[in-house]
């Protein structure tokens, strides 16, 4: 196997310095060609630790945020994971290497089509996707061991909490959807309710309810 490029090594070292210590997560990020998930205009920045714009007013998340969210999710190789917000498919491609089956929902048809083409190009076969309203989750496939949400909600969506297994973990940005005061939450479902821990201030696009006109 070819040695990683210097820009890849630099990014991985930066992620380690900033708290991404899980070797499985770092290896998945190293193996995921981020240049495939960014617009041509930003190819020179593909391996920099920054969020980049994609179609439909969305973004491909900063690698540090992808790494920390994935690490907090504590994904096991036999787990069934739900992702809300496929976007470019970058976070999906990282997660798919760590779990048994990833279910991902996107409300923008164009984004999902592009992501599916990338999954095919990378020969990722354990992702199932659909167009849908992320607030509602994917009830037909519930319950899930893990849920990750890649857009900010003002509150934890009740349907998603219900679709999480007891003992399961959800990672979700919650707060002001204008992006001024958001935090990543690690939500664990217990027999007695939800246990919530805040772990990182962030700025995500809003988790929009319903479907866009083309949906």
C-alpha positions as CSV (number, residue, x, y, z in Angstrom):
1,X,0.0,0.0,0.0
2,X,1.3,3.4,-0.9
3,X,2.5,5.8,1.8
4,X,0.0,8.6,2.6
5,X,0.7,12.0,1.0
6,X,2.3,14.7,3.1
7,X,-1.0,16.7,3.2
8,X,-2.8,13.7,4.6
9,X,-0.1,13.1,7.2
10,X,-0.3,16.8,8.2
11,X,-4.1,16.6,8.6
12,X,-3.9,13.4,10.7
13,X,-1.3,14.9,13.0
14,X,-3.5,18.0,13.4
15,X,-6.5,15.9,14.3
16,X,-4.4,13.9,16.9
17,X,-3.3,17.2,18.5
18,X,-6.9,18.4,18.7
19,X,-8.2,15.3,20.4
20,X,-9.0,12.6,17.8
21,X,-7.2,9.7,19.4
22,X,-9.2,6.6,18.2
23,X,-7.0,4.8,15.7
24,X,-9.9,3.2,13.9
25,X,-11.4,6.7,13.3
26,X,-8.1,8.1,12.1
27,X,-7.5,5.2,9.8
28,X,-11.0,5.6,8.3
29,X,-10.3,9.3,7.6
30,X,-6.9,8.5,6.1
31,X,-8.6,6.0,3.7
32,X,-11.4,8.3,2.6
33,X,-10.3,10.5,-0.3
34,X,-11.8,13.8,0.7
35,X,-10.9,15.4,-2.7
36,X,-13.7,13.2,-4.1
37,X,-16.3,14.9,-1.9
38,X,-15.5,18.6,-2.5
39,X,-16.3,20.9,-5.4
40,X,-13.6,21.3,-8.1
41,X,-13.1,24.9,-7.0
42,X,-11.9,23.7,-3.6
43,X,-9.8,20.7,-4.6
44,X,-6.6,22.4,-3.3
45,X,-8.2,22.7,0.1
46,X,-9.6,19.1,0.3
47,X,-7.1,17.9,3.0
48,X,-7.1,21.1,5.0
49,X,-8.9,21.1,8.3
50,X,-11.8,23.3,7.3
51,X,-15.5,23.0,6.2
52,X,-16.1,23.6,2.5
53,X,-19.3,24.6,0.7
54,X,-21.2,22.1,-1.5
55,X,-24.4,22.3,-3.5
56,X,-27.8,23.2,-2.0
57,X,-26.3,25.6,0.5
58,X,-24.8,22.7,2.5
59,X,-21.2,22.0,3.6
60,X,-18.8,19.1,3.8
61,X,-17.8,19.2,7.5
62,X,-14.4,20.1,8.9
63,X,-12.3,16.9,9.3
64,X,-11.8,17.7,13.0
65,X,-15.6,17.8,13.6
66,X,-16.0,14.5,11.6
67,X,-13.3,12.9,13.6
68,X,-14.6,14.0,17.0
69,X,-18.2,13.2,16.2
70,X,-17.3,9.8,14.9
71,X,-15.1,9.1,18.0
72,X,-17.8,10.1,20.4
73,X,-20.3,7.8,18.6
74,X,-18.2,4.8,19.6
75,X,-19.1,2.7,16.6
76,X,-18.6,-1.0,16.6
77,X,-18.1,-3.1,13.5
78,X,-21.4,-5.1,14.1
79,X,-23.6,-2.0,14.7
80,X,-26.5,-0.5,12.7
81,X,-26.1,3.2,12.3
82,X,-28.5,6.0,11.2
83,X,-27.1,9.2,9.7
84,X,-29.3,12.2,9.2
85,X,-27.9,14.5,6.5
86,X,-25.9,12.6,3.8
87,X,-24.7,15.8,2.2
88,X,-21.6,15.1,0.0
89,X,-21.3,11.6,1.6
90,X,-18.0,12.2,3.3
91,X,-19.1,11.5,6.8
92,X,-21.0,8.5,5.4
93,X,-17.9,7.1,3.8
94,X,-16.0,7.4,7.0
95,X,-18.7,5.8,9.1
96,X,-19.3,2.9,6.7
97,X,-15.8,1.6,7.3
98,X,-16.6,1.3,11.0
99,X,-20.0,-0.3,11.2
100,X,-22.0,-3.2,9.8
101,X,-24.7,-1.2,8.0
102,X,-25.2,2.6,7.6
103,X,-28.6,4.0,6.8
104,X,-28.5,7.6,5.7
105,X,-31.2,10.2,4.9
106,X,-30.9,13.3,2.8
107,X,-33.6,15.8,1.9
108,X,-31.9,17.1,-1.3
109,X,-32.3,14.7,-4.2
110,X,-29.3,16.2,-6.1
111,X,-26.9,15.8,-3.2
112,X,-28.0,12.2,-2.6
113,X,-27.5,11.3,-6.3
114,X,-23.9,12.7,-6.2
115,X,-23.2,10.9,-2.9
116,X,-24.4,7.6,-4.3
117,X,-22.1,8.0,-7.3
118,X,-19.2,8.5,-4.9
119,X,-20.1,5.4,-2.9
120,X,-20.2,3.4,-6.1
121,X,-16.8,4.7,-7.2
122,X,-15.3,3.8,-3.8
123,X,-17.1,0.4,-3.9
124,X,-18.8,1.0,-0.5
125,X,-21.6,-1.6,-0.3
126,X,-22.9,-1.3,3.2
127,X,-24.8,2.0,2.8
128,X,-28.5,2.2,2.3
129,X,-29.9,5.7,1.6
130,X,-33.2,7.4,0.9
131,X,-34.7,10.9,0.4
132,X,-36.6,11.9,3.5
133,X,-37.2,14.3,6.4
134,X,-34.4,13.7,8.9
135,X,-36.6,14.9,11.8
136,X,-38.7,11.7,11.3
137,X,-35.7,9.3,11.1
138,X,-36.2,5.9,9.5
139,X,-38.8,4.2,11.5
140,X,-39.0,1.1,9.3
141,X,-35.3,0.3,10.1
142,X,-35.4,1.2,13.8
143,X,-34.0,0.7,16.3
144,X,-30.5,1.8,15.7
145,X,-27.3,1.2,17.8
146,X,-26.0,4.6,16.9
147,X,-27.5,7.8,15.3
148,X,-25.4,10.8,14.0
149,X,-27.0,14.1,12.9
150,X,-25.0,16.4,10.7
151,X,-27.3,19.5,10.9
152,X,-28.3,21.6,13.9
153,X,-31.7,21.2,15.6
154,X,-33.1,23.5,18.3
155,X,-33.9,20.5,20.4
156,X,-33.3,16.7,20.2
157,X,-35.9,15.4,17.7
158,X,-38.2,13.1,19.7
159,X,-38.6,10.6,16.8
160,X,-34.8,10.1,16.7
161,X,-34.6,9.6,20.4
162,X,-37.3,6.9,20.1
163,X,-35.5,5.1,17.3
164,X,-32.3,4.7,19.4
165,X,-31.8,1.4,21.2
166,X,-31.6,1.4,25.0
167,X,-27.8,1.8,25.6
168,X,-27.4,3.4,22.2
169,X,-25.7,6.7,21.5
170,X,-26.7,9.7,19.4
171,X,-24.3,12.6,18.5
172,X,-26.1,15.7,17.4
173,X,-25.5,19.5,17.2
174,X,-28.2,21.4,19.1
175,X,-28.8,25.1,19.6
176,X,-29.5,28.2,17.7
177,X,-30.1,27.2,14.1
178,X,-28.7,30.5,12.9
179,X,-25.3,29.0,14.0
180,X,-24.4,31.4,16.7
181,X,-24.7,29.1,19.8
182,X,-24.6,25.4,19.0
183,X,-23.0,22.5,20.8
184,X,-22.4,18.9,20.0
185,X,-24.3,16.6,22.3
186,X,-23.5,13.0,23.1
187,X,-26.9,11.5,24.0
188,X,-27.1,8.1,25.5
189,X,-30.5,6.4,25.8
190,X,-31.0,4.7,29.2
191,X,-33.9,2.7,30.5
192,X,-34.9,5.8,32.5
193,X,-34.5,8.4,29.8
194,X,-31.8,10.3,28.0
195,X,-28.3,11.1,29.4
196,X,-26.8,14.2,27.7
197,X,-23.2,15.4,27.6
198,X,-22.1,18.5,25.8
199,X,-18.6,18.3,24.3
200,X,-17.9,20.8,21.5
201,X,-19.1,24.2,20.3
202,X,-19.9,24.0,16.6
203,X,-21.6,25.8,13.7
204,X,-23.8,23.6,11.5
205,X,-26.4,24.3,8.9
206,X,-30.0,23.9,10.3
207,X,-31.8,20.6,10.4
208,X,-34.9,21.6,8.3
209,X,-38.2,19.8,8.8
210,X,-40.2,18.7,5.8
211,X,-39.0,18.4,2.2
212,X,-37.7,20.9,-0.3
213,X,-39.9,21.7,-3.4
214,X,-37.9,19.2,-5.6
215,X,-38.3,16.5,-2.9
